[in-house]
């Protein structure tokens, strides 16, 4: 069996990951913030409305499930550089990669 986490996710994290700080407000109440890493992206989404089209940004942070004894949860906060984001969705892919869908709250 191929260890997808070791063969793909680990090297990808080394190549594309950046430092972040996790504030586990919902996943681990009372636990202090801690440093972590992840693949931060700001993909644009085109939304077609009845009166036109507009573009929105849906920032995500890709993390490796193997690096977390307890995964971040909805309502946790993530600090990336000078920006703070709220986790609004957690999407594990079943192979060790987890996408945290974020919403900017400051910075």
N, CA, C and O atoms as a GROMACS GRO file, in nm:
protein
  428
    1UNK      N    1   0.084  -0.118   0.000
    1UNK     CA    2   0.000   0.000   0.000
    1UNK      C    3   0.088   0.125   0.000
    1UNK      O    4   0.190   0.129   0.069
    2UNK      N    5   0.050   0.224  -0.076
    2UNK     CA    6   0.126   0.349  -0.085
    2UNK      C    7   0.088   0.440   0.031
    2UNK      O    8  -0.030   0.461   0.059
    3UNK      N    9   0.189   0.493   0.097
    3UNK     CA   10   0.166   0.589   0.205
    3UNK      C   11   0.156   0.729   0.143
    3UNK      O   12   0.257   0.799   0.129
    4UNK      N   13   0.035   0.769   0.105
    4UNK     CA   14   0.011   0.896   0.036
    4UNK      C   15   0.060   1.014   0.118
    4UNK      O   16   0.115   1.110   0.063
    5UNK      N   17   0.041   1.007   0.248
    5UNK     CA   18   0.083   1.116   0.335
    5UNK      C   19   0.234   1.136   0.326
    5UNK      O   20   0.282   1.248   0.311
    6UNK      N   21   0.310   1.027   0.336
    6UNK     CA   22   0.456   1.036   0.334
    6UNK      C   23   0.510   1.066   0.194
    6UNK      O   24   0.605   1.142   0.179
    7UNK      N   25   0.449   1.007   0.092
    7UNK     CA   26   0.501   1.019  -0.044
    7UNK      C   27   0.459   1.150  -0.113
    7UNK      O   28   0.536   1.203  -0.194
    8UNK      N   29   0.341   1.202  -0.083
    8UNK     CA   30   0.290   1.318  -0.155
    8UNK      C   31   0.268   1.438  -0.063
    8UNK      O   32   0.323   1.546  -0.088
    9UNK      N   33   0.190   1.420   0.042
    9UNK     CA   34   0.154   1.534   0.126
    9UNK      C   35   0.273   1.594   0.200
    9UNK      O   36   0.286   1.716   0.210
   10UNK      N   37   0.360   1.509   0.252
   10UNK     CA   38   0.479   1.559   0.323
   10UNK      C   39   0.568   1.644   0.234
   10UNK      O   40   0.599   1.757   0.270
   11UNK      N   41   0.610   1.591   0.117
   11UNK     CA   42   0.693   1.673   0.028
   11UNK      C   43   0.622   1.800  -0.021
   11UNK      O   44   0.686   1.905  -0.035
   12UNK      N   45   0.491   1.791  -0.047
   12UNK     CA   46   0.417   1.910  -0.091
   12UNK      C   47   0.415   2.015   0.020
   12UNK      O   48   0.428   2.135  -0.008
   13UNK      N   49   0.399   1.971   0.143
   13UNK     CA   50   0.399   2.064   0.257
   13UNK      C   51   0.536   2.133   0.268
   13UNK      O   52   0.543   2.253   0.294
   14UNK      N   53   0.644   2.056   0.248
   14UNK     CA   54   0.778   2.116   0.254
   14UNK      C   55   0.797   2.218   0.143
   14UNK      O   56   0.860   2.322   0.164
   15UNK      N   57   0.744   2.190   0.025
   15UNK     CA   58   0.763   2.279  -0.089
   15UNK      C   59   0.674   2.402  -0.085
   15UNK      O   60   0.718   2.512  -0.117
   16UNK      N   61   0.548   2.384  -0.046
   16UNK     CA   62   0.450   2.493  -0.058
   16UNK      C   63   0.396   2.545   0.074
   16UNK      O   64   0.327   2.647   0.076
   17UNK      N   65   0.425   2.478   0.184
   17UNK     CA   66   0.369   2.517   0.312
   17UNK      C   67   0.429   2.647   0.364
   17UNK      O   68   0.540   2.687   0.327
   18UNK      N   69   0.353   2.710   0.449
   18UNK     CA   70   0.401   2.832   0.514
   18UNK      C   71   0.360   2.828   0.660
   18UNK      O   72   0.265   2.758   0.695
   19UNK      N   73   0.431   2.901   0.746
   19UNK     CA   74   0.399   2.898   0.888
   19UNK      C   75   0.266   2.969   0.917
   19UNK      O   76   0.234   3.073   0.858
   20UNK      N   77   0.191   2.911   1.007
   20UNK     CA   78   0.065   2.968   1.053
   20UNK      C   79   0.058   2.948   1.204
   20UNK      O   80   0.137   2.874   1.262
   21UNK      N   81  -0.037   3.015   1.266
   21UNK     CA   82  -0.065   2.994   1.408
   21UNK      C   83  -0.209   2.951   1.421
   21UNK      O   84  -0.299   3.016   1.366
   22UNK      N   85  -0.232   2.843   1.493
   22UNK     CA   86  -0.367   2.791   1.515
   22UNK      C   87  -0.414   2.837   1.653
   22UNK      O   88  -0.344   2.820   1.752
   23UNK      N   89  -0.533   2.895   1.657
   23UNK     CA   90  -0.599   2.928   1.784
   23UNK      C   91  -0.716   2.831   1.795
   23UNK      O   92  -0.821   2.854   1.734
   24UNK      N   93  -0.701   2.723   1.872
   24UNK     CA   94  -0.802   2.616   1.875
   24UNK      C   95  -0.922   2.647   1.965
   24UNK      O   96  -0.951   2.571   2.058
   25UNK      N   97  -0.990   2.756   1.937
   25UNK     CA   98  -1.099   2.803   2.023
   25UNK      C   99  -1.214   2.703   2.033
   25UNK      O  100  -1.274   2.689   2.139
   26UNK      N  101  -1.246   2.634   1.923
   26UNK     CA  102  -1.358   2.538   1.923
   26UNK      C  103  -1.309   2.394   1.939
   26UNK      O  104  -1.372   2.315   2.010
   27UNK      N  105  -1.199   2.360   1.872
   27UNK     CA  106  -1.152   2.221   1.874
   27UNK      C  107  -1.089   2.181   2.007
   27UNK      O  108  -1.098   2.066   2.048
   28UNK      N  109  -1.026   2.277   2.074
   28UNK     CA  110  -0.961   2.250   2.202
   28UNK      C  111  -0.973   2.371   2.293
   28UNK      O  112  -0.873   2.437   2.321
   29UNK      N  113  -1.094   2.402   2.340
   29UNK     CA  114  -1.112   2.521   2.425
   29UNK      C  115  -1.015   2.522   2.543
   29UNK      O  116  -0.994   2.419   2.608
   30UNK      N  117  -0.958   2.638   2.568
   30UNK     CA  118  -0.866   2.651   2.681
   30UNK      C  119  -0.722   2.619   2.647
   30UNK      O  120  -0.633   2.644   2.729
   31UNK      N  121  -0.696   2.563   2.529
   31UNK     CA  122  -0.560   2.531   2.488
   31UNK      C  123  -0.499   2.654   2.421
   31UNK      O  124  -0.567   2.723   2.344
   32UNK      N  125  -0.373   2.681   2.451
   32UNK     CA  126  -0.305   2.798   2.393
   32UNK      C  127  -0.285   2.781   2.243
   32UNK      O  128  -0.287   2.670   2.190
   33UNK      N  129  -0.265   2.893   2.176
   33UNK     CA  130  -0.236   2.889   2.033
   33UNK      C  131  -0.104   2.815   2.012
   33UNK      O  132  -0.021   2.807   2.102
   34UNK      N  133  -0.087   2.761   1.889
   34UNK     CA  134   0.036   2.687   1.862
   34UNK      C  135   0.076   2.704   1.715
   34UNK      O  136  -0.009   2.725   1.628
   35UNK      N  137   0.207   2.695   1.688
   35UNK     CA  138   0.254   2.709   1.550
   35UNK      C  139   0.224   2.583   1.470
   35UNK      O  140   0.224   2.472   1.523
   36UNK      N  141   0.199   2.603   1.342
   36UNK     CA  142   0.173   2.491   1.252
   36UNK      C  143   0.216   2.535   1.112
   36UNK      O  144   0.284   2.636   1.096
   37UNK      N  145   0.177   2.459   1.014
   37UNK     CA  146   0.209   2.493   0.876
   37UNK      C  147   0.098   2.447   0.785
   37UNK      O  148   0.019   2.360   0.822
   38UNK      N  149   0.092   2.505   0.667
   38UNK     CA  150  -0.010   2.464   0.572
   38UNK      C  151   0.008   2.533   0.439
   38UNK      O  152   0.087   2.627   0.426
   39UNK      N  153  -0.064   2.486   0.342
   39UNK     CA  154  -0.061   2.539   0.206
   39UNK      C  155  -0.176   2.638   0.192
   39UNK      O  156  -0.291   2.599   0.175
   40UNK      N  157  -0.143   2.766   0.200
   40UNK     CA  158  -0.244   2.872   0.197
   40UNK      C  159  -0.272   2.912   0.053
   40UNK      O  160  -0.180   2.937  -0.024
   41UNK      N  161  -0.400   2.918   0.018
   41UNK     CA  162  -0.440   2.959  -0.117
   41UNK      C  163  -0.559   3.052  -0.110
   41UNK      O  164  -0.638   3.048  -0.016
   42UNK      N  165  -0.569   3.137  -0.212
   42UNK     CA  166  -0.682   3.230  -0.224
   42UNK      C  167  -0.747   3.208  -0.361
   42UNK      O  168  -0.738   3.295  -0.448
   43UNK      N  169  -0.813   3.095  -0.381
   43UNK     CA  170  -0.875   3.072  -0.512
   43UNK      C  171  -0.994   3.165  -0.534
   43UNK      O  172  -1.070   3.195  -0.442
   44UNK      N  173  -1.008   3.209  -0.657
   44UNK     CA  174  -1.120   3.296  -0.695
   44UNK      C  175  -1.234   3.210  -0.749
   44UNK      O  176  -1.211   3.112  -0.819
   45UNK      N  177  -1.354   3.248  -0.716
   45UNK     CA  178  -1.473   3.178  -0.762
   45UNK      C  179  -1.562   3.278  -0.835
   45UNK      O  180  -1.593   3.385  -0.783
   46UNK      N  181  -1.600   3.242  -0.956
   46UNK     CA  182  -1.693   3.326  -1.032
   46UNK      C  183  -1.835   3.285  -0.993
   46UNK      O  184  -1.870   3.167  -0.996
   47UNK      N  185  -1.916   3.382  -0.956
   47UNK     CA  186  -2.054   3.356  -0.916
   47UNK      C  187  -2.146   3.427  -1.014
   47UNK      O  188  -2.138   3.549  -1.031
   48UNK      N  189  -2.234   3.351  -1.080
   48UNK     CA  190  -2.327   3.408  -1.176
   48UNK      C  191  -2.457   3.443  -1.104
   48UNK      O  192  -2.523   3.356  -1.047
   49UNK      N  193  -2.493   3.570  -1.107
   49UNK     CA  194  -2.616   3.618  -1.046
   49UNK      C  195  -2.712   3.661  -1.156
   49UNK      O  196  -2.672   3.678  -1.271
   50UNK      N  197  -2.836   3.678  -1.122
   50UNK     CA  198  -2.936   3.719  -1.221
   50UNK      C  199  -2.902   3.853  -1.285
   50UNK      O  200  -2.931   3.874  -1.403
   51UNK      N  201  -2.841   3.943  -1.208
   51UNK     CA  202  -2.810   4.075  -1.263
   51UNK      C  203  -2.661   4.091  -1.297
   51UNK      O  204  -2.612   4.203  -1.307
   52UNK      N  205  -2.590   3.981  -1.315
   52UNK     CA  206  -2.450   3.988  -1.355
   52UNK      C  207  -2.365   3.884  -1.286
   52UNK      O  208  -2.417   3.790  -1.225
   53UNK      N  209  -2.235   3.902  -1.296
   53UNK     CA  210  -2.140   3.807  -1.239
   53UNK      C  211  -2.046   3.881  -1.147
   53UNK      O  212  -2.012   3.997  -1.172
   54UNK      N  213  -2.003   3.814  -1.041
   54UNK     CA  214  -1.901   3.875  -0.959
   54UNK      C  215  -1.804   3.769  -0.913
   54UNK      O  216  -1.835   3.649  -0.916
   55UNK      N  217  -1.687   3.813  -0.870
   55UNK     CA  218  -1.581   3.722  -0.828
   55UNK      C  219  -1.566   3.733  -0.677
   55UNK      O  220  -1.568   3.843  -0.621
   56UNK      N  221  -1.550   3.621  -0.614
   56UNK     CA  222  -1.527   3.619  -0.471
   56UNK      C  223  -1.402   3.536  -0.443
   56UNK      O  224  -1.364   3.452  -0.525
   57UNK      N  225  -1.341   3.557  -0.330
   57UNK     CA  226  -1.222   3.481  -0.290
   57UNK      C  227  -1.261   3.390  -0.176
   57UNK      O  228  -1.325   3.432  -0.080
   58UNK      N  229  -1.222   3.263  -0.188
   58UNK     CA  230  -1.248   3.165  -0.083
   58UNK      C  231  -1.115   3.110  -0.033
   58UNK      O  232  -1.069   3.007  -0.082
   59UNK      N  233  -1.051   3.178   0.063
   59UNK     CA  234  -0.921   3.131   0.108
   59UNK      C  235  -0.931   2.993   0.174
   59UNK      O  236  -1.028   2.962   0.242
   60UNK      N  237  -0.829   2.912   0.151
   60UNK     CA  238  -0.821   2.780   0.211
   60UNK      C  239  -0.682   2.756   0.266
   60UNK      O  240  -0.584   2.818   0.222
   61UNK      N  241  -0.674   2.668   0.363
   61UNK     CA  242  -0.546   2.623   0.416
   61UNK      C  243  -0.546   2.471   0.410
   61UNK      O  244  -0.627   2.406   0.476
   62UNK      N  245  -0.455   2.415   0.332
   62UNK     CA  246  -0.440   2.270   0.325
   62UNK      C  247  -0.345   2.225   0.434
   62UNK      O  248  -0.234   2.276   0.445
   63UNK      N  249  -0.389   2.129   0.514
   63UNK     CA  250  -0.305   2.075   0.622
   63UNK      C  251  -0.300   1.923   0.611
   63UNK      O  252  -0.384   1.861   0.545
   64UNK      N  253  -0.201   1.865   0.676
   64UNK     CA  254  -0.188   1.719   0.683
   64UNK      C  255  -0.252   1.670   0.812
   64UNK      O  256  -0.213   1.713   0.921
   65UNK      N  257  -0.349   1.583   0.802
   65UNK     CA  258  -0.418   1.530   0.920
   65UNK      C  259  -0.319   1.464   1.016
   65UNK      O  260  -0.338   1.468   1.138
   66UNK      N  261  -0.213   1.404   0.964
   66UNK     CA  262  -0.116   1.332   1.048
   66UNK      C  263  -0.041   1.425   1.142
   66UNK      O  264   0.020   1.378   1.238
   67UNK      N  265  -0.042   1.555   1.117
   67UNK     CA  266   0.028   1.650   1.203
   67UNK      C  267  -0.056   1.700   1.321
   67UNK      O  268  -0.008   1.777   1.404
   68UNK      N  269  -0.181   1.655   1.328
   68UNK     CA  270  -0.273   1.705   1.430
   68UNK      C  271  -0.337   1.591   1.507
   68UNK      O  272  -0.410   1.511   1.449
   69UNK      N  273  -0.311   1.582   1.638
   69UNK     CA  274  -0.384   1.482   1.717
   69UNK      C  275  -0.533   1.513   1.721
   69UNK      O  276  -0.616   1.422   1.727
   70UNK      N  277  -0.566   1.642   1.716
   70UNK     CA  278  -0.706   1.689   1.707
   70UNK      C  279  -0.709   1.791   1.594
   70UNK      O  280  -0.640   1.892   1.599
   71UNK      N  281  -0.790   1.763   1.492
   71UNK     CA  282  -0.798   1.853   1.378
   71UNK      C  283  -0.859   1.988   1.416
   71UNK      O  284  -0.946   1.994   1.504
   72UNK      N  285  -0.816   2.095   1.351
   72UNK     CA  286  -0.886   2.222   1.369
   72UNK      C  287  -1.034   2.203   1.332
   72UNK      O  288  -1.069   2.116   1.253
   73UNK      N  289  -1.118   2.286   1.391
   73UNK     CA  290  -1.263   2.274   1.372
   73UNK      C  291  -1.323   2.408   1.333
   73UNK      O  292  -1.258   2.513   1.342
   74UNK      N  293  -1.447   2.403   1.288
   74UNK     CA  294  -1.521   2.526   1.259
   74UNK      C  295  -1.518   2.615   1.383
   74UNK      O  296  -1.538   2.568   1.495
   75UNK      N  297  -1.493   2.743   1.362
   75UNK     CA  298  -1.483   2.848   1.464
   75UNK      C  299  -1.345   2.857   1.530
   75UNK      O  300  -1.325   2.942   1.616
   76UNK      N  301  -1.250   2.772   1.491
   76UNK     CA  302  -1.112   2.796   1.530
   76UNK      C  303  -1.062   2.914   1.448
   76UNK      O  304  -1.123   2.949   1.347
   77UNK      N  305  -0.953   2.976   1.492
   77UNK     CA  306  -0.894   3.086   1.415
   77UNK      C  307  -0.754   3.045   1.369
   77UNK      O  308  -0.685   2.968   1.434
   78UNK      N  309  -0.716   3.101   1.255
   78UNK     CA  310  -0.585   3.075   1.196
   78UNK      C  311  -0.521   3.210   1.166
   78UNK      O  312  -0.583   3.295   1.101
   79UNK      N  313  -0.400   3.231   1.213
   79UNK     CA  314  -0.326   3.354   1.184
   79UNK      C  315  -0.221   3.321   1.079
   79UNK      O  316  -0.138   3.232   1.097
   80UNK      N  317  -0.227   3.396   0.968
   80UNK     CA  318  -0.132   3.378   0.858
   80UNK      C  319  -0.073   3.515   0.829
   80UNK      O  320  -0.142   3.602   0.776
   81UNK      N  321   0.053   3.533   0.862
   81UNK     CA  322   0.114   3.665   0.849
   81UNK      C  323   0.043   3.763   0.939
   81UNK      O  324   0.029   3.739   1.059
   82UNK      N  325  -0.003   3.874   0.883
   82UNK     CA  326  -0.074   3.976   0.961
   82UNK      C  327  -0.225   3.960   0.955
   82UNK      O  328  -0.298   4.046   1.005
   83UNK      N  329  -0.273   3.852   0.894
   83UNK     CA  330  -0.417   3.832   0.877
   83UNK      C  331  -0.469   3.722   0.968
   83UNK      O  332  -0.399   3.623   0.995
   84UNK      N  333  -0.591   3.739   1.016
   84UNK     CA  334  -0.657   3.637   1.097
   84UNK      C  335  -0.780   3.588   1.022
   84UNK      O  336  -0.856   3.667   0.965
   85UNK      N  337  -0.798   3.456   1.022
   85UNK     CA  338  -0.908   3.393   0.952
   85UNK      C  339  -0.987   3.304   1.048
   85UNK      O  340  -0.931   3.251   1.144
   86UNK      N  341  -1.114   3.290   1.021
   86UNK     CA  342  -1.202   3.199   1.094
   86UNK      C  343  -1.221   3.074   1.009
   86UNK      O  344  -1.243   3.085   0.888
   87UNK      N  345  -1.212   2.958   1.069
   87UNK     CA  346  -1.240   2.833   0.997
   87UNK      C  347  -1.391   2.821   0.983
   87UNK      O  348  -1.463   2.818   1.083
   88UNK      N  349  -1.440   2.814   0.859
   88UNK     CA  350  -1.584   2.805   0.835
   88UNK      C  351  -1.626   2.667   0.783
   88UNK      O  352  -1.745   2.636   0.780
   89UNK      N  353  -1.529   2.586   0.741
   89UNK     CA  354  -1.558   2.449   0.698
   89UNK      C  355  -1.430   2.368   0.705
   89UNK      O  356  -1.321   2.420   0.686
   90UNK      N  357  -1.445   2.239   0.733
   90UNK     CA  358  -1.332   2.146   0.739
   90UNK      C  359  -1.364   2.033   0.643
   90UNK      O  360  -1.466   1.965   0.657
   91UNK      N  361  -1.275   2.012   0.543
   91UNK     CA  362  -1.302   1.914   0.438
   91UNK      C  363  -1.188   1.814   0.424
   91UNK      O  364  -1.096   1.836   0.345
   92UNK      N  365  -1.193   1.703   0.499
   92UNK     CA  366  -1.092   1.599   0.482
   92UNK      C  367  -1.117   1.523   0.351
   92UNK      O  368  -1.232   1.502   0.312
   93UNK      N  369  -1.010   1.483   0.283
   93UNK     CA  370  -1.028   1.413   0.156
   93UNK      C  371  -1.020   1.261   0.170
   93UNK      O  372  -1.034   1.190   0.070
   94UNK      N  373  -0.997   1.211   0.290
   94UNK     CA  374  -0.991   1.067   0.312
   94UNK      C  375  -0.854   1.007   0.286
   94UNK      O  376  -0.834   0.888   0.307
   95UNK      N  377  -0.758   1.088   0.240
   95UNK     CA  378  -0.623   1.040   0.212
   95UNK      C  379  -0.520   1.115   0.294
   95UNK      O  380  -0.400   1.106   0.266
   96UNK      N  381  -0.564   1.190   0.394
   96UNK     CA  382  -0.472   1.260   0.482
   96UNK      C  383  -0.464   1.409   0.461
   96UNK      O  384  -0.405   1.480   0.543
   97UNK      N  385  -0.522   1.459   0.351
   97UNK     CA  386  -0.522   1.602   0.325
   97UNK      C  387  -0.653   1.660   0.378
   97UNK      O  388  -0.760   1.602   0.359
   98UNK      N  389  -0.644   1.775   0.444
   98UNK     CA  390  -0.763   1.841   0.497
   98UNK      C  391  -0.760   1.985   0.449
   98UNK      O  392  -0.661   2.055   0.468
   99UNK      N  393  -0.868   2.030   0.386
   99UNK     CA  394  -0.881   2.169   0.346
   99UNK      C  395  -0.964   2.241   0.451
   99UNK      O  396  -1.077   2.203   0.480
  100UNK      N  397  -0.906   2.346   0.506
  100UNK     CA  398  -0.979   2.433   0.596
  100UNK      C  399  -1.026   2.551   0.513
  100UNK      O  400  -0.945   2.626   0.459
  101UNK      N  401  -1.156   2.570   0.502
  101UNK     CA  402  -1.212   2.685   0.431
  101UNK      C  403  -1.218   2.799   0.530
  101UNK      O  404  -1.269   2.784   0.641
  102UNK      N  405  -1.164   2.913   0.490
  102UNK     CA  406  -1.145   3.025   0.582
  102UNK      C  407  -1.225   3.147   0.540
  102UNK      O  408  -1.262   3.163   0.424
  103UNK      N  409  -1.250   3.234   0.639
  103UNK     CA  410  -1.308   3.365   0.614
  103UNK      C  411  -1.224   3.466   0.690
  103UNK      O  412  -1.202   3.452   0.810
  104UNK      N  413  -1.178   3.569   0.620
  104UNK     CA  414  -1.093   3.670   0.683
  104UNK      C  415  -1.171   3.748   0.786
  104UNK      O  416  -1.284   3.791   0.760
  105UNK      N  417  -1.111   3.766   0.905
  105UNK     CA  418  -1.177   3.842   1.010
  105UNK      C  419  -1.099   3.967   1.049
  105UNK      O  420  -1.156   4.057   1.112
  106UNK      N  421  -0.970   3.976   1.013
  106UNK     CA  422  -0.893   4.096   1.043
  106UNK      C  423  -0.764   4.099   0.964
  106UNK      O  424  -0.727   4.002   0.898
  107UNK      N  425  -0.696   4.211   0.970
  107UNK     CA  426  -0.563   4.223   0.910
  107UNK      C  427  -0.560   4.279   0.775
  107UNK      O  428  -0.453   4.292   0.717
   0.00000   0.00000   0.00000
